[in-house]
Amino acid sequence: MLQLDPQQRPHLIEIIRNLRERITEAHANGWLGEVEGLQVSLNAAMVKLTSLNRTSADGRPQLLDLGMPLFTDPPAHQSDSTT
């Protein structure tokens, strides 16, 4: 998977701003197909920005503590079925 350079964050934010402006313009002109295509691009850019926000300053993904699993059901009892 390709990783974004954290220094490109301002450029990505500018792309997102531009896409939002273009979506507004397309809505105003009734270009529904254009709106749909731009929305797909905006969603992808937002996913990239979220991913970039999750990386540390040195570009490595940050560790996430998921906690310890909690088992609430007792283990199933297996019966000896030797016949």
C-alpha positions in Angstrom: 0.0 0.0 0.0 1.3 3.4 -0.9 1.8 5.9 2.0 1.5 9.6 1.7 4.3 11.9 2.6 3.2 13.8 5.7 4.6 17.0 4.1 1.9 16.7 1.4 -0.9 17.2 3.9 -1.4 20.9 3.0 -1.7 20.0 -0.7 -4.2 17.3 0.1 -6.3 19.8 2.2 -6.2 22.2 -0.8 -7.5 19.3 -3.1 -10.3 18.6 -0.7 -11.2 22.3 -0.6 -11.2 22.5 -4.4 -13.4 19.4 -4.7 -15.9 20.9 -2.3 -16.1 24.1 -4.4 -16.5 22.1 -7.6 -19.3 20.0 -6.0 -21.1 23.3 -5.0 -20.7 24.6 -8.6 -21.9 21.4 -10.1 -25.0 21.4 -7.8 -25.7 25.0 -8.8 -25.6 24.1 -12.5 -27.6 20.8 -12.2 -24.7 18.6 -13.3 -25.7 15.6 -11.2 -23.3 13.2 -12.9 -20.5 15.5 -12.2 -21.6 15.9 -8.6 -21.5 12.1 -8.2 -18.0 11.8 -9.7 -16.6 14.6 -7.7 -18.2 13.1 -4.5 -16.3 9.8 -5.2 -13.1 11.8 -5.5 -13.8 13.8 -2.3 -14.5 10.6 -0.4 -11.2 9.1 -1.5 -9.3 12.3 -0.6 -11.0 12.3 2.9 -9.9 8.7 3.5 -6.4 9.6 2.5 -6.4 12.6 4.9 -7.8 10.4 7.7 -5.0 7.9 7.0 -2.4 10.6 7.0 -3.7 12.0 10.3 -3.2 8.5 11.8 0.5 8.5 11.0 3.2 9.9 13.2 5.5 12.7 12.3 8.2 10.3 11.0 5.7 8.7 8.6 5.3 5.4 10.4 1.8 4.3 11.3 1.0 4.9 15.0 0.2 2.0 17.2 -3.3 1.6 18.4 -4.1 0.0 21.8 -7.0 -2.4 21.2 -7.2 -3.4 24.9 -7.5 -6.9 26.2 -10.3 -9.1 24.9 -13.1 -9.8 27.4 -14.7 -13.3 27.3 -18.0 -13.4 29.1 -19.3 -16.8 28.1 -17.9 -19.8 29.9 -16.2 -22.4 27.7 -18.5 -25.0 26.2 -18.3 -28.3 28.1 -17.3 -31.3 25.9 -18.8 -34.6 26.9 -16.9 -37.8 26.5 -18.9 -39.7 24.0 -17.0 -43.0 23.9 -19.3 -45.8 22.9 
